[in-house]
């Protein structure tokens, strides 16, 4: 019996067309049916063997309070998942590799009875590549940085946020890693006010610390209207990790990081 449990025609079976018709009907279900909307409002959900075999497209809704996992049976088959829950969803068999489906996305996946792998993204860009997952934030107002004091920047505006990486009302300095993301790339650009005295420094903090492998750091001095850019290498992360942009200067007085189109902070989820 295969992964779809299609009826088999026995040797010398009478009325073999009955089994053939039943198999054709089951195959049509597996290739064409769409599930009802599964409710993930209480968190993690699990599909039964029947639900997984009998539907091609699985839609997940509800209003979960955080990212969650949909566990599928360990069966070989391609399938599609539509996530309309408002939170990031991880698809897993309970072992092996997992696939992340951001809210608002439809993904074509394949299960090999252990691993779940993303084949393409039907709502992404040209070429069938995976859709962008990440965010970019900017300042709502210019921010003062005191002399010889490390200051984290508070990002009051969101230009884009696919999966709740940022909150404009709480811990606004942070970009936080949601469930299902394992690697990120950070970028930032900072526009200082015009002043040539002393140094300007910017760096990425991880969970409030400047000590972690791959920390990016930039330092400049004696340049008026300094534009500073910062890019991290791909960083391994876990759910709940957060990153901030910290600034430091020693001009002898307070300096200003300007609210401007050229001042921003971004995070891209790579896997």
Protein Blocks (a to p, Z undefined) as FASTA:
>chain_A
ZZkopacddehiahklmmmmmmmmmmmmmmmpccddddfknopadddfklmmmpmbdcde
djdfbdcdddddddddddddddfehpacdddehiajdddddehiacddddehlaccdfbd
fkbcehhiacdeddddddfbdcdddehiacddddfbdfbdfkopacfkgoklbccddehi
abdcddddddddddfehjddddddeehiabdghiacdddehiahiadddddddddddehi
acdddddddehpacdddddfkbccddddfZZ
